[in-house]
């Protein structure tokens, strides 16, 4: 979908279905974009959430929440989303 490939500024949330247990397929789909500012993972399985958050190509990965952060936390994006993490080039 077009909206899943663009860097939309919201409030917008993309929710897409996937086959049960196909975590790597979800990661491929999530990372198949030119942008990577932020993403969110919603799951009851903390090990799965941590695995996915390490593999996502996004500057910020929220787990079981969205847009809740600390001003002291590093901020920035990957790919065409911004210039990278704080103190980066």
SERO-4910 file (N, C-alpha, C, O; in steps of 0.05 Angstrom, whole numbers):
BEGIN
 pado doro    nc1    nc2    nc3   cac1   cac2   cac3    cc1    cc2    cc3    oc1    oc2    oc3
  Unk    A     17    -24      0      0      0      0     17     25      0     39     25     12
  Unk    A      8     45    -14     22     71    -15     28     82     12     50     91     18
  Unk    A      8     82     30     11     94     56     32     80     73     44     92     91
  Unk    A     36     54     68     56     39     83     84     43     73    103     35     86
  Unk    A     87     57     50    113     62     39    122     91     43    145     97     37
  Unk    A    104    108     51    110    137     54    115    144     83    108    130    102
  Unk    A    127    167     87    132    178    114    109    197    120    111    221    115
  Unk    A     88    186    130     64    202    136     66    214    164     75    201    183
  Unk    A     58    239    166     57    252    192     28    255    200     12    266    185
  Unk    A     21    246    223     -5    238    231    -24    258    242    -21    282    238
  Unk    A    -42    247    256    -42    220    267    -50    198    247    -72    199    236
  Unk    A    -31    180    242    -36    158    223    -23    133    235     -1    134    246
  Unk    A    -37    111    235    -26     86    243    -33     65    222    -56     61    215
  Unk    A    -12     51    213    -16     29    194    -17      3    209      2     -3    225
  Unk    A    -37    -12    206    -40    -38    218    -43    -58    196    -62    -56    180
  Unk    A    -25    -78    195    -26    -97    173    -26   -126    185    -13   -131    205
  Unk    A    -39   -143    171    -41   -171    180    -16   -186    170     -3   -178    151
  Unk    A    -10   -208    184     12   -226    176      6   -254    186    -11   -257    204
  Unk    A     19   -273    174     14   -301    182     25   -305    210     47   -294    217
  Unk    A     11   -320    226     19   -326    253     48   -337    254     54   -357    241
  Unk    A     65   -324    269     92   -334    273    112   -324    252    136   -330    254
  Unk    A    103   -309    232    121   -300    210    134   -274    217    131   -254    204
  Unk    A    150   -274    239    163   -250    249    183   -239    228    184   -215    224
  Unk    A    198   -257    216    218   -248    196    205   -236    171    215   -217    159
  Unk    A    181   -246    164    166   -235    142    156   -207    149    156   -189    132
  Unk    A    148   -203    174    139   -177    183    163   -157    182    159   -134    174
  Unk    A    186   -166    191    210   -149    190    217   -141    162    224   -118    157
  Unk    A    216   -160    143    222   -153    115    203   -132    105    212   -113     92
  Unk    A    177   -135    111    158   -115    102    162    -88    115    161    -68    102
  Unk    A    168    -89    141    171    -64    155    196    -49    146    197    -24    145
  Unk    A    217    -64    139    242    -51    131    244    -45    101    263    -33     92
  Unk    A    223    -53     86    223    -49     57    212    -21     50    194    -19     34
  Unk    A    223     -1     63    215     27     57    240     44     58    260     36     69
  Unk    A    238     68     46    261     86     45    263    102     71    283    117     75
  Unk    A    244     99     89    243    116    113    246     99    138    243     74    137
  Unk    A    253    112    160    256     97    185    257    115    209    276    114    225
  Unk    A    238    132    212    238    151    235    230    136    261    244    137    281
  Unk    A    206    124    260    197    110    285    179     87    277    169     85    254
  Unk    A    176     68    296    158     45    291    148     36    318    157     45    339
  Unk    A    128     19    318    116      9    342    112    -21    340    104    -32    319
  Unk    A    116    -35    363    112    -64    365     92    -68    387     95    -59    410
  Unk    A     70    -83    381     50    -90    401     49   -120    403     41   -133    384
  Unk    A     56   -131    426     56   -159    431     55   -165    461     63   -148    477
  Unk    A     46   -189    468     47   -198    496     74   -211    502     80   -216    525
  Unk    A     90   -218    482    115   -233    484    138   -213    484    146   -203    463
  Unk    A    150   -208    508    172   -189    510    197   -198    494    211   -181    483
  Unk    A    202   -224    493    225   -233    478    221   -227    448    240   -219    434
  Unk    A    197   -231    438    191   -225    410    194   -195    405    204   -186    385
  Unk    A    184   -179    424    186   -150    421    215   -141    420    222   -124    403
  Unk    A    232   -151    437    260   -144    437    274   -153    412    290   -138    400
  Unk    A    268   -177    402    279   -187    377    272   -169    354    289   -161    338
  Unk    A    247   -162    352    237   -145    330    249   -117    332    258   -106    312
  Unk    A    250   -106    356    261    -79    359    290    -77    352    299    -56    342
  Unk    A    305    -98    356    334    -99    347    337   -100    317    356    -90    306
  Unk    A    318   -112    303    319   -117    274    306    -94    258    312    -92    234
  Unk    A    289    -79    270    275    -57    255    294    -35    248    311    -27    265
  Unk    A    293    -25    224    309     -3    215    294     23    220    284     36    201
  Unk    A    293     30    246    278     54    254    293     68    276    306     55    293
  Unk    A    292     94    277    306    109    297    295    104    325    310    102    344
  Unk    A    269    103    327    256     98    353    236     75    349    221     74    330
  Unk    A    237     55    367    219     33    367    203     33    393    215     29    414
  Unk    A    178     38    392    161     38    416    150     10    419    142     -4    400
  Unk    A    149      0    444    138    -26    450    113    -23    468    114    -12    490
  Unk    A     91    -32    457     65    -32    471     55     -4    478     39     -1    497
  Unk    A     65     16    465     57     44    468     66     58    443     80     47    426
  Unk    A     59     83    441     69     99    418     72    128    426     54    139    438
  Unk    A     94    140    418    100    168    422    103    176    451     98    199    458
  Unk    A    111    157    467    118    163    495    148    160    497    159    138    494
  Unk    A    161    182    503    191    182    503    201    201    524    185    216    536
  Unk    A    226    201    529    240    218    547    256    238    531    270    230    512
  Unk    A    256    263    538    271    283    523    301    278    524    315    289    507
  Unk    A    310    263    543    338    256    545    347    233    527    370    228    524
  Unk    A    327    219    516    333    196    499    343    205    472    333    225    461
  Unk    A    362    191    460    371    198    432    347    197    413    329    180    416
  Unk    A    348    214    394    326    216    375    337    219    347    357    233    343
  Unk    A    325    206    327    333    209    300    323    185    284    312    166    295
  Unk    A    328    187    258    317    166    241    339    151    226    363    156    229
  Unk    A    330    132    210    347    116    192    339    124    164    318    135    159
  Unk    A    356    117    145    350    120    117    344    149    110    360    167    118
  Unk    A    322    155     97    315    182     89    301    198    111    293    221    106
  Unk    A    298    187    134    285    201    156    306    215    174    316    203    192
  Unk    A    311    240    168    329    255    184    358    249    179    366    238    159
  Unk    A    374    257    199    403    255    196    415    234    215    439    234    219
  Unk    A    399    217    226    410    196    244    407    204    272    394    224    279
  Unk    A    418    188    290    416    193    318    430    218    326    447    229    312
  Unk    A    423    229    350    437    252    361    467    248    360    476    225    364
  Unk    A    481    269    356    511    269    354    521    254    330    545    249    328
  Unk    A    504    246    311    512    234    286    519    255    266    517    279    271
  Unk    A    527    246    242    534    265    221    509    279    211    510    296    193
***
